[in-house]
Amino acid sequence: MSPEKRTLCGMFAGIGALLALGLVGCLFFLPASLPVMGGLAFGSAAAAGLAWHMYRTLDVTLSLPEKSAVSYARKQSLIRMFIMLAVLAVSARFGAYLNLAGTFAGLFFLKISAYLQPFVDKWIFPREGR
């Protein structure tokens, strides 16, 4: 498996593990946790989609000439920012079902999973040579 795909798998696994941890925490520590859990799930799904989008963007960017690669990467980064804003707007609109703070935390799982990815990579692929 290519290092890029291993990194993406590690990101997905990190987001999933953080989601599971967040959902279990909601069950034990929040009395009315259903909207928060919905927000966590919605934000985590969006975070996984954004991780996949970054993977595809880097794949395409590396095959382009330098000048067009820079503009393409900037455009895709703006698209990801608008997606994050749209996810938060949907969460704010459907506040009875999706807690805004939970959605933000789910989106933030993308950042945390990026930091955890080297550890998750060693856990998922323990025997592969590096």
C-alpha positions in Angstrom: 0.0 0.0 0.0 1.3 3.4 -0.9 2.3 5.8 2.0 -0.4 8.2 0.9 -3.1 5.6 1.2 -1.7 4.4 4.6 -1.8 8.0 5.8 -5.5 8.3 4.7 -6.4 5.0 6.4 -4.7 6.3 9.5 -6.7 9.5 9.4 -9.9 7.6 8.9 -9.1 5.3 11.8 -8.2 8.3 14.0 -11.4 10.1 13.2 -13.4 6.9 13.9 -11.6 6.2 17.2 -12.2 9.8 18.3 -15.8 9.6 17.3 -16.3 6.4 19.3 -14.6 8.0 22.3 -16.8 11.1 22.0 -20.0 9.1 21.7 -19.1 7.0 24.7 -18.3 10.1 26.6 -21.6 11.7 25.7 -23.5 8.7 26.9 -21.9 8.8 30.3 -21.4 12.5 31.0 -24.3 14.4 29.2 -27.9 14.0 30.2 -29.4 15.1 26.9 -26.8 13.8 24.6 -28.7 12.9 21.4 -28.1 16.3 19.6 -24.5 16.3 20.7 -24.0 12.8 19.4 -25.7 13.7 16.2 -23.4 16.7 15.8 -20.3 14.6 16.6 -21.4 12.0 13.9 -22.2 14.7 11.4 -18.9 16.6 12.0 -16.9 13.4 11.9 -18.4 12.3 8.6 -17.6 15.8 7.2 -14.1 15.5 8.6 -13.6 12.1 6.9 -14.9 13.6 3.6 -12.5 16.5 4.0 -9.6 14.1 4.6 -10.5 12.2 1.4 -10.7 15.6 -0.5 -7.2 16.6 0.8 -5.9 13.2 -0.4 -7.4 13.6 -3.9 -6.3 17.3 -4.1 -2.7 16.4 -3.3 -2.8 13.5 -5.8 -3.9 15.9 -8.6 -1.7 18.8 -7.4 1.5 16.7 -7.6 0.8 15.8 -11.2 0.3 19.5 -12.4 3.0 22.0 -13.4 4.1 24.3 -10.6 2.2 27.4 -11.5 -1.2 25.6 -12.1 -0.6 23.4 -9.1 -0.4 26.3 -6.7 -3.6 27.9 -8.0 -5.4 24.5 -8.0 -4.3 23.8 -4.4 -5.5 27.2 -3.3 -8.9 26.7 -5.0 -9.3 23.3 -3.4 -8.4 24.7 0.0 -11.1 27.4 -0.3 -13.6 24.7 -1.3 -12.7 22.8 1.9 -13.2 26.0 4.0 -16.7 26.5 2.4 -17.6 22.9 3.1 -16.7 23.4 6.7 -18.7 26.6 6.9 -21.7 24.8 5.2 -21.5 21.9 7.7 -21.5 24.4 10.6 -24.4 26.3 9.0 -26.5 23.1 8.5 -25.7 22.2 12.1 -26.9 25.7 13.3 -30.0 25.4 11.2 -31.0 22.0 12.6 -30.0 22.7 16.2 -32.7 20.4 17.6 -30.9 17.4 16.0 -27.3 18.6 15.5 -25.5 20.4 18.3 -23.2 23.1 16.9 -20.5 22.4 19.5 -20.7 18.7 18.8 -20.4 19.4 15.0 -17.4 21.7 15.6 -15.8 19.0 17.8 -16.4 16.4 15.0 -14.8 18.6 12.5 -11.9 19.2 14.8 -11.3 15.4 14.9 -9.7 15.9 11.5 -6.9 18.1 13.1 -6.5 15.7 16.1 -6.3 12.7 13.8 -3.6 14.3 11.8 -1.5 14.6 14.9 -2.3 11.0 16.0 -1.7 9.5 12.5 1.9 8.4 13.1 0.8 6.4 16.2 -2.3 5.0 14.5 -0.2 4.0 11.5 2.1 2.0 13.7 -0.9 0.4 15.3 -2.7 -0.5 12.0 0.4 -1.5 10.0 2.8 -2.9 12.7 4.8 -5.3 10.5 5.3 -3.3 7.3 8.7 -1.9 6.7 9.2 1.8 6.6 
